[in-house]
Structures are given as structure tokens and as C-alpha cells.
Amino acid sequence: MALSGARGDGMELRIHESLEELSTDLADYISDLSETTIKERGAFCVAISGGSLVSLMGKLCQAPYLKTIDWAGWHVFWADERAVAKNHVDSNYKLAKDTFLSKIPFVPGHLHSINDSLTVEEAASVYEFVIRKLVKTRVIGASEITDCPKFDLIILGMGHDGHVASLFPNHPILDERSEWVTYIIDSPKPPPERITFTLPVINSSSNVALVVTGSTKADMVHLVIDDVGPECSSVPAKMIHPIDGKLLWFLDNSAASKLNGTAQFS
Ligand SMILES: O=C1O[C@H](COP(=O)(O)O)[C@@H](O)[C@H](O)[C@H]1O
């Protein structure tokens, strides 16, 4: 690893020399977290997103992880989904399934994908209902502070504009405080209709991993991570602060190239 360290503000950065190194570290991190969480509470509830981070999770279906992880304890959710059929090239479900999920022996019924045959409004409300039932039966934990579900891990990518899940800059859903899952019909990035976890749910997670790579995201990474002033206050990635959990950034050297003071990590 090129650099690794905790910043005073409760976030940890891991900066990698290569995508290969990053994806191995990510798989080790997920595997360790899965082991300790399943020992502690019998299940591991992880929500994933779409985009470039999915291929970086591909190591999970390879040795040693395929054999060493206790997949029976896993429940997989989507932090966001695009309103397209599950076999559409834009589907976050399809991307994860084709890349690695289909090669892993999950318990049938533990892949909690978002219904693609409903309107986005209906799909968001049905998904929230599914999550509520799993909180009630204690498969998913509950935050004592926010009353939201407490996922064991939410893995997010970040767009060039700083969006995370389907929470886009300056969009009114950034102010959503009562729903756990909501929808948009005017996404600036196609497709326009999407379903997404809200900020309170993401910030109630025990662990949030933000996985960002490539030089085209270096400016936004600098804006979000370094204290550059009020101009970045409307950037969704900047709003990720787990209330009672940990925030870990997985970056490659290119994405981290404009960060201030990385020399303080070693
Ligand atoms: O549209 C989306 O974009 C973000 C970021 O994608 P990337 O390809 O730039 O990494 C992704 O995290 C989100 O889940 C997805 O719906």
C-alpha cells in the first residue's frame, strides 16, 4: 500500500499504487469485517452500489475468499439502483451479478435486489418495507441513535460530480430525513429514474467504504477530503459522516494525486 492512515476527523484513507493492490486490500477488508460481524451477530448485511467499484470487488469470487468467507451469513442489498430491467446493461444488479455475485454460493433469498417491475415510487417503498421486516427480525441491526437500519457495511463509489449512490449535488432528496429508501425521476446522469438509500441510512451504517479511482476524480476527491471551504458543502460525498461508525476511503494514486498533505500518512 502506498499510504494508509487515519485523519483527525474520523476518516481513514488507504491509497494504493495499483488497482490490483486496491482490490486485494478491499477484499481483505470485506472478508475481515464479514468474519468479525458474523461471529458477533450471526449475519453480515452489506449494501453495494454500481459503477466502477463493482469490478474492484471481483476478487471476492476468487481464491482464497470464495472458500474462506462464510457466505451463508451474508445478506446483500443495493444502496442504489437504476429504473431499468434487471437484464439491462445499466442495471446495478446485473453488473454485480455478472461480475461476481453469480459465482458466490449465497443462500437463495439473501440477495435483496430492487423490484424492476414497479414504478420507482412503488419500488422504493417496497424495498423500504423489505428492510423494515429484516430490521424487525434483527437480521439487519438498528441504530439506537437514528432509528434507521444499521447496515454492517455500505460500499459506495463516487461520481465526478461528487454523487454517491443516487444522491446528486443540490437535489432536494439530500434533505430527506424520514424515508429510508427514496427515488428520483430527474437524475442528471442517465438513466433519469433511480431508487436510492437516503443520507440518514448511509450515515447510520457501522462502516462506509468509499471506493474511488482514476485521475478524472482527483479534483473532486481533493474537494471532498481536504478542508477547502464552503464551496463543497453541497457535494453529497462530503455529507457522508457515519454517526456511530467508520468511514474508510479506498483510493488509487491517481484519484489521490491532488490531496493535501498525504506525507502525514505512513
Ligand atoms: O450512477 C452511478 O454512479 C456512481 C459512480 O459511478 P462510477 O462509474 O463513476 O464509479 C455509482 O457509485 C452509483 O451506484 C451509480 O448508480
The ligand as a Gaussian input file, in Angstrom:
#p B3LYP/6-31G(d) Opt

LIG

0 1
 O      -24.665000       6.163000     -11.410000
 C      -23.937000       5.737000     -10.540000
 O      -22.686000       6.265000     -10.399000
 C      -21.907000       6.102000      -9.211000
 C      -20.450000       6.329000      -9.592000
 O      -20.126000       5.532000     -10.727000
 P      -18.643000       5.475000     -11.350000
 O      -18.766000       4.582000     -12.563000
 O      -18.244000       6.874000     -11.686000
 O      -17.763000       4.869000     -10.315000
 C      -22.180000       4.751000      -8.591000
 O      -21.489000       4.616000      -7.384000
 C      -23.682000       4.598000      -8.391000
 O      -24.005000       3.420000      -7.699000
 C      -24.298000       4.544000      -9.745000
 O      -25.698000       4.309000      -9.732000

